[in-house]
Amino acid sequence: MDTNSYKTYSAKASDIEKKWVLVDAEGHALGRVASKVATYLRGKHKPEFTPHMDTGDNVVVINAGKVELSGNKLQQKEYFRYTGYPGGERVTSAEDMLDKDPTFLITNAVKGMLPKNKLANKLMTNLRVYAGPVHEQEAQQPEKIEL
């Protein structure tokens, strides 16, 4: 077997071709939407995927306020934050968070599915989440993706 012919491909910055993708979250489960979005952000759907580079696409998520949670998760799922003061732990249910900021649910779920490093911060800049059906990226002509 000739091992010299099997070189590992590593994408260069000039090789990366970014597209704009539109995902409609209405009527879909939160986790399913988040995992699909994370895959497109990371670039794992492309054959030229390189782990240490931003090879993914720009993703626009619309109708984030109409995302579904199965079972009793709407009432039982909790989001924790800490104010920085003693006894300053604050808990918010998913239902309250959906009313307060519908984009947070998807943004938080996608961020949790990305690697925990500097690349994840760069990848999160390629994500735009909107609560309703109207978005500001019409000029980029995003391609709609079915979940």
PyRosetta script that sets phi, psi and omega in degrees:
from pyrosetta import init, pose_from_sequence

init()
pose = pose_from_sequence("MDTNSYKTYSAKASDIEKKWVLVDAEGHALGRVASKVATYLRGKHKPEFTPHMDTGDNVVVINAGKVELSGNKLQQKEYFRYTGYPGGERVTSAEDMLDKDPTFLITNAVKGMLPKNKLANKLMTNLRVYAGPVHEQEAQQPEKIEL")
pose.set_psi(1, 130.8)
pose.set_omega(1, -179.3)
pose.set_phi(2, -87.5)
pose.set_psi(2, 102.7)
pose.set_omega(2, -176.0)
pose.set_phi(3, -75.7)
pose.set_psi(3, -17.1)
pose.set_omega(3, -179.6)
pose.set_phi(4, -70.2)
pose.set_psi(4, -19.8)
pose.set_omega(4, -177.8)
pose.set_phi(5, -84.6)
pose.set_psi(5, -8.0)
pose.set_omega(5, -178.3)
pose.set_phi(6, -107.9)
pose.set_psi(6, 74.6)
pose.set_omega(6, 179.6)
pose.set_phi(7, -91.1)
pose.set_psi(7, 141.8)
pose.set_omega(7, 177.1)
pose.set_phi(8, -74.3)
pose.set_psi(8, 128.1)
pose.set_omega(8, -179.8)
pose.set_phi(9, -82.2)
pose.set_psi(9, 133.9)
pose.set_omega(9, 175.9)
pose.set_phi(10, -130.9)
pose.set_psi(10, 120.5)
pose.set_omega(10, -176.3)
pose.set_phi(11, -68.7)
pose.set_psi(11, 140.0)
pose.set_omega(11, 174.0)
pose.set_phi(12, -98.1)
pose.set_psi(12, 163.3)
pose.set_omega(12, -178.5)
pose.set_phi(13, -59.1)
pose.set_psi(13, -32.9)
pose.set_omega(13, 180.0)
pose.set_phi(14, -74.1)
pose.set_psi(14, -20.9)
pose.set_omega(14, -179.1)
pose.set_phi(15, -82.3)
pose.set_psi(15, -18.9)
pose.set_omega(15, -172.2)
pose.set_phi(16, -77.0)
pose.set_psi(16, 127.1)
pose.set_omega(16, 177.8)
pose.set_phi(17, -118.8)
pose.set_psi(17, 110.4)
pose.set_omega(17, -176.9)
pose.set_phi(18, -94.4)
pose.set_psi(18, 138.1)
pose.set_omega(18, 176.3)
pose.set_phi(19, -116.4)
pose.set_psi(19, 170.8)
pose.set_omega(19, 173.6)
pose.set_phi(20, -108.3)
pose.set_psi(20, 131.8)
pose.set_omega(20, -176.5)
pose.set_phi(21, -124.4)
pose.set_psi(21, 139.3)
pose.set_omega(21, 179.2)
pose.set_phi(22, -113.4)
pose.set_psi(22, 128.2)
pose.set_omega(22, 178.5)
pose.set_phi(23, -121.3)
pose.set_psi(23, 127.2)
pose.set_omega(23, 177.2)
pose.set_phi(24, -98.5)
pose.set_psi(24, 113.9)
pose.set_omega(24, -174.5)
pose.set_phi(25, -86.4)
pose.set_psi(25, -3.2)
pose.set_omega(25, -175.2)
pose.set_phi(26, -62.7)
pose.set_psi(26, 124.5)
pose.set_omega(26, 176.2)
pose.set_phi(27, 79.4)
pose.set_psi(27, 4.3)
pose.set_omega(27, -179.9)
pose.set_phi(28, -107.6)
pose.set_psi(28, 154.8)
pose.set_omega(28, 179.8)
pose.set_phi(29, -70.3)
pose.set_psi(29, 144.1)
pose.set_omega(29, -177.1)
pose.set_phi(30, -56.2)
pose.set_psi(30, -48.3)
pose.set_omega(30, -177.4)
pose.set_phi(31, -65.6)
pose.set_psi(31, -37.7)
pose.set_omega(31, 179.2)
pose.set_phi(32, -65.9)
pose.set_psi(32, -42.4)
pose.set_omega(32, 178.3)
pose.set_phi(33, -64.2)
pose.set_psi(33, -47.1)
pose.set_omega(33, -176.2)
pose.set_phi(34, -63.6)
pose.set_psi(34, -40.0)
pose.set_omega(34, -178.9)
pose.set_phi(35, -69.1)
pose.set_psi(35, -37.6)
pose.set_omega(35, 177.7)
pose.set_phi(36, -67.0)
pose.set_psi(36, -42.8)
pose.set_omega(36, 179.3)
pose.set_phi(37, -64.6)
pose.set_psi(37, -42.4)
pose.set_omega(37, 179.4)
pose.set_phi(38, -62.6)
pose.set_psi(38, -37.9)
pose.set_omega(38, 178.2)
pose.set_phi(39, -63.7)
pose.set_psi(39, -44.0)
pose.set_omega(39, 179.8)
pose.set_phi(40, -70.2)
pose.set_psi(40, -36.9)
pose.set_omega(40, 177.9)
pose.set_phi(41, -63.9)
pose.set_psi(41, -41.8)
pose.set_omega(41, -177.0)
pose.set_phi(42, -74.5)
pose.set_psi(42, -30.6)
pose.set_omega(42, -179.4)
pose.set_phi(43, 94.9)
pose.set_psi(43, 15.2)
pose.set_omega(43, -176.7)
pose.set_phi(44, -71.8)
pose.set_psi(44, -10.9)
pose.set_omega(44, 178.2)
pose.set_phi(45, -84.1)
pose.set_psi(45, -5.1)
pose.set_omega(45, -177.8)
pose.set_phi(46, -101.9)
pose.set_psi(46, 145.8)
pose.set_omega(46, 178.0)
pose.set_phi(47, -68.6)
pose.set_psi(47, -22.5)
pose.set_omega(47, -179.8)
pose.set_phi(48, -92.5)
pose.set_psi(48, 24.4)
pose.set_omega(48, 179.7)
pose.set_phi(49, -57.9)
pose.set_psi(49, 131.9)
pose.set_omega(49, 175.8)
pose.set_phi(50, -129.6)
pose.set_psi(50, 122.9)
pose.set_omega(50, -171.5)
pose.set_phi(51, -59.4)
pose.set_psi(51, -32.2)
pose.set_omega(51, -174.6)
pose.set_phi(52, -95.7)
pose.set_psi(52, 5.7)
pose.set_omega(52, -177.8)
pose.set_phi(53, -122.9)
pose.set_psi(53, 157.4)
pose.set_omega(53, 175.9)
pose.set_phi(54, -85.6)
pose.set_psi(54, 87.8)
pose.set_omega(54, -179.3)
pose.set_phi(55, -99.7)
pose.set_psi(55, 2.7)
pose.set_omega(55, -175.0)
pose.set_phi(56, -81.2)
pose.set_psi(56, 178.8)
pose.set_omega(56, -178.9)
pose.set_phi(57, -99.6)
pose.set_psi(57, 167.1)
pose.set_omega(57, 171.9)
pose.set_phi(58, -84.1)
pose.set_psi(58, 130.2)
pose.set_omega(58, -174.6)
pose.set_phi(59, -117.6)
pose.set_psi(59, 132.5)
pose.set_omega(59, 175.0)
pose.set_phi(60, -114.7)
pose.set_psi(60, 122.6)
pose.set_omega(60, 178.7)
pose.set_phi(61, -109.4)
pose.set_psi(61, 125.5)
pose.set_omega(61, 177.6)
pose.set_phi(62, -113.7)
pose.set_psi(62, 163.7)
pose.set_omega(62, -178.9)
pose.set_phi(63, 57.6)
pose.set_psi(63, 41.4)
pose.set_omega(63, 178.9)
pose.set_phi(64, -65.5)
pose.set_psi(64, -26.1)
pose.set_omega(64, 179.3)
pose.set_phi(65, -73.1)
pose.set_psi(65, -12.3)
pose.set_omega(65, -178.7)
pose.set_phi(66, -108.2)
pose.set_psi(66, 17.7)
pose.set_omega(66, 177.4)
pose.set_phi(67, -72.5)
pose.set_psi(67, 149.1)
pose.set_omega(67, -176.4)
pose.set_phi(68, -108.1)
pose.set_psi(68, 150.2)
pose.set_omega(68, 172.5)
pose.set_phi(69, -123.0)
pose.set_psi(69, 132.7)
pose.set_omega(69, -176.0)
pose.set_phi(70, -81.7)
pose.set_psi(70, 160.2)
pose.set_omega(70, 177.4)
pose.set_phi(71, 63.6)
pose.set_psi(71, -141.3)
pose.set_omega(71, -179.7)
pose.set_phi(72, -98.0)
pose.set_psi(72, 18.9)
pose.set_omega(72, -175.0)
pose.set_phi(73, -61.8)
pose.set_psi(73, -30.6)
pose.set_omega(73, -179.4)
pose.set_phi(74, -58.2)
pose.set_psi(74, -38.4)
pose.set_omega(74, 179.0)
pose.set_phi(75, -92.5)
pose.set_psi(75, -33.2)
pose.set_omega(75, -171.2)
pose.set_phi(76, -93.1)
pose.set_psi(76, -27.7)
pose.set_omega(76, -179.5)
pose.set_phi(77, -69.0)
pose.set_psi(77, 131.5)
pose.set_omega(77, -175.8)
pose.set_phi(78, -123.2)
pose.set_psi(78, 143.6)
pose.set_omega(78, 175.6)
pose.set_phi(79, -112.4)
pose.set_psi(79, 124.7)
pose.set_omega(79, -177.4)
pose.set_phi(80, -100.6)
pose.set_psi(80, 144.7)
pose.set_omega(80, 169.2)
pose.set_phi(81, -145.5)
pose.set_psi(81, 158.8)
pose.set_omega(81, -176.9)
pose.set_phi(82, -125.0)
pose.set_psi(82, 128.1)
pose.set_omega(82, -175.8)
pose.set_phi(83, -75.1)
pose.set_psi(83, -21.1)
pose.set_omega(83, -177.2)
pose.set_phi(84, 103.0)
pose.set_psi(84, -7.8)
pose.set_omega(84, 178.0)
pose.set_phi(85, -103.3)
pose.set_psi(85, 156.9)
pose.set_omega(85, 176.9)
pose.set_phi(86, -58.8)
pose.set_psi(86, 132.1)
pose.set_omega(86, -178.5)
pose.set_phi(87, 71.8)
pose.set_psi(87, 19.2)
pose.set_omega(87, -173.6)
pose.set_phi(88, -95.4)
pose.set_psi(88, 27.5)
pose.set_omega(88, 178.1)
pose.set_phi(89, -78.9)
pose.set_psi(89, 127.7)
pose.set_omega(89, -179.6)
pose.set_phi(90, -117.1)
pose.set_psi(90, 136.7)
pose.set_omega(90, -178.3)
pose.set_phi(91, -121.6)
pose.set_psi(91, 132.4)
pose.set_omega(91, 178.5)
pose.set_phi(92, -128.8)
pose.set_psi(92, 133.3)
pose.set_omega(92, 178.6)
pose.set_phi(93, -75.5)
pose.set_psi(93, 161.9)
pose.set_omega(93, 179.5)
pose.set_phi(94, -64.2)
pose.set_psi(94, -33.6)
pose.set_omega(94, 179.6)
pose.set_phi(95, -63.9)
pose.set_psi(95, -46.3)
pose.set_omega(95, 178.4)
pose.set_phi(96, -65.9)
pose.set_psi(96, -38.4)
pose.set_omega(96, -179.4)
pose.set_phi(97, -67.9)
pose.set_psi(97, -34.5)
pose.set_omega(97, 178.1)
pose.set_phi(98, -66.5)
pose.set_psi(98, -35.5)
pose.set_omega(98, 176.9)
pose.set_phi(99, -73.1)
pose.set_psi(99, -41.0)
pose.set_omega(99, -175.4)
pose.set_phi(100, -74.1)
pose.set_psi(100, -52.0)
pose.set_omega(100, -177.7)
pose.set_phi(101, -147.5)
pose.set_psi(101, 91.8)
pose.set_omega(101, -176.3)
pose.set_phi(102, -62.9)
pose.set_psi(102, -25.8)
pose.set_omega(102, -178.3)
pose.set_phi(103, -73.2)
pose.set_psi(103, -22.0)
pose.set_omega(103, -177.0)
pose.set_phi(104, -62.4)
pose.set_psi(104, -40.0)
pose.set_omega(104, -176.9)
pose.set_phi(105, -58.2)
pose.set_psi(105, -48.4)
pose.set_omega(105, -178.4)
pose.set_phi(106, -72.0)
pose.set_psi(106, -43.1)
pose.set_omega(106, 180.0)
pose.set_phi(107, -59.8)
pose.set_psi(107, -44.3)
pose.set_omega(107, -179.2)
pose.set_phi(108, -66.8)
pose.set_psi(108, -41.9)
pose.set_omega(108, -179.7)
pose.set_phi(109, -65.8)
pose.set_psi(109, -41.7)
pose.set_omega(109, 179.5)
pose.set_phi(110, -67.0)
pose.set_psi(110, -42.7)
pose.set_omega(110, -179.7)
pose.set_phi(111, -60.8)
pose.set_psi(111, -36.8)
pose.set_omega(111, 178.5)
pose.set_phi(112, -68.8)
pose.set_psi(112, -19.8)
pose.set_omega(112, -179.2)
pose.set_phi(113, -94.7)
pose.set_psi(113, -2.1)
pose.set_omega(113, 178.4)
pose.set_phi(114, -96.2)
pose.set_psi(114, 161.9)
pose.set_omega(114, 178.5)
pose.set_phi(115, -62.9)
pose.set_psi(115, 152.0)
pose.set_omega(115, -177.8)
pose.set_phi(116, -92.2)
pose.set_psi(116, 73.7)
pose.set_omega(116, 179.9)
pose.set_phi(117, -155.0)
pose.set_psi(117, -172.6)
pose.set_omega(117, -178.1)
pose.set_phi(118, -65.6)
pose.set_psi(118, -28.1)
pose.set_omega(118, -179.9)
pose.set_phi(119, -64.4)
pose.set_psi(119, -35.2)
pose.set_omega(119, 179.5)
pose.set_phi(120, -62.9)
pose.set_psi(120, -38.9)
pose.set_omega(120, 177.7)
pose.set_phi(121, -62.7)
pose.set_psi(121, -39.5)
pose.set_omega(121, 178.1)
pose.set_phi(122, -67.5)
pose.set_psi(122, -41.5)
pose.set_omega(122, -179.0)
pose.set_phi(123, -65.7)
pose.set_psi(123, -34.7)
pose.set_omega(123, -178.6)
pose.set_phi(124, -66.9)
pose.set_psi(124, -21.9)
pose.set_omega(124, 176.6)
pose.set_phi(125, -72.5)
pose.set_psi(125, -14.5)
pose.set_omega(125, 179.0)
pose.set_phi(126, -90.7)
pose.set_psi(126, 5.2)
pose.set_omega(126, -178.0)
pose.set_phi(127, -110.3)
pose.set_psi(127, 131.7)
pose.set_omega(127, 173.8)
pose.set_phi(128, -126.9)
pose.set_psi(128, 126.3)
pose.set_omega(128, -177.6)
pose.set_phi(129, -120.2)
pose.set_psi(129, 131.6)
pose.set_omega(129, 179.7)
pose.set_phi(130, -125.0)
pose.set_psi(130, 139.1)
pose.set_omega(130, -177.8)
pose.set_phi(131, -70.6)
pose.set_psi(131, -32.6)
pose.set_omega(131, -177.2)
pose.set_phi(132, -110.7)
pose.set_psi(132, -171.3)
pose.set_omega(132, -177.9)
pose.set_phi(133, -79.8)
pose.set_psi(133, -11.1)
pose.set_omega(133, -177.7)
pose.set_phi(134, -92.8)
pose.set_psi(134, 132.4)
pose.set_omega(134, 177.1)
pose.set_phi(135, -133.2)
pose.set_psi(135, 164.8)
pose.set_omega(135, -173.7)
pose.set_phi(136, -97.8)
pose.set_psi(136, 11.4)
pose.set_omega(136, -175.5)
pose.set_phi(137, -109.3)
pose.set_psi(137, 32.1)
pose.set_omega(137, 178.5)
pose.set_phi(138, -64.3)
pose.set_psi(138, -32.7)
pose.set_omega(138, -177.9)
pose.set_phi(139, -64.3)
pose.set_psi(139, -27.7)
pose.set_omega(139, -179.8)
pose.set_phi(140, -82.4)
pose.set_psi(140, -7.9)
pose.set_omega(140, -179.5)
pose.set_phi(141, 49.6)
pose.set_psi(141, 64.5)
pose.set_omega(141, -178.3)
pose.set_phi(142, -66.6)
pose.set_psi(142, 144.9)
pose.set_omega(142, 178.6)
pose.set_phi(143, -87.0)
pose.set_psi(143, 127.2)
pose.set_omega(143, -176.2)
pose.set_phi(144, -76.2)
pose.set_psi(144, 134.1)
pose.set_omega(144, 179.7)
pose.set_phi(145, -111.4)
pose.set_psi(145, 131.2)
pose.set_omega(145, 176.6)
pose.set_phi(146, -87.2)
pose.set_psi(146, 136.9)
pose.set_omega(146, 178.7)
pose.set_phi(147, -88.5)
pose.dump_pdb("model.pdb")
